[in-house]
């Protein structure tokens, strides 16, 4: 689709803060830079609440509104909207 616009790259299923996770994030930043893409600062952690919401066919906002992973999604939404407003 020639009209497709990629707003950026969002890291999902991010693991715990380990050396391996930090190395993966640095590598993703290099790849995004090389491709001329924005890498969102917000990341979405791996969480049981996500799997539960999928099984229940509910949004994470309905299923676990106070979960840390829900806050991750809210952070991404805020960042995305700021980016789109310019």
Secondary structure as UniProt FT lines:
FT   TURN            2..3
FT   STRAND          9..14
FT   HELIX           19..35
FT   STRAND          39..45
FT   HELIX           48..56
FT   HELIX           60..63
FT   TURN            65..66
FT   HELIX           68..85
//
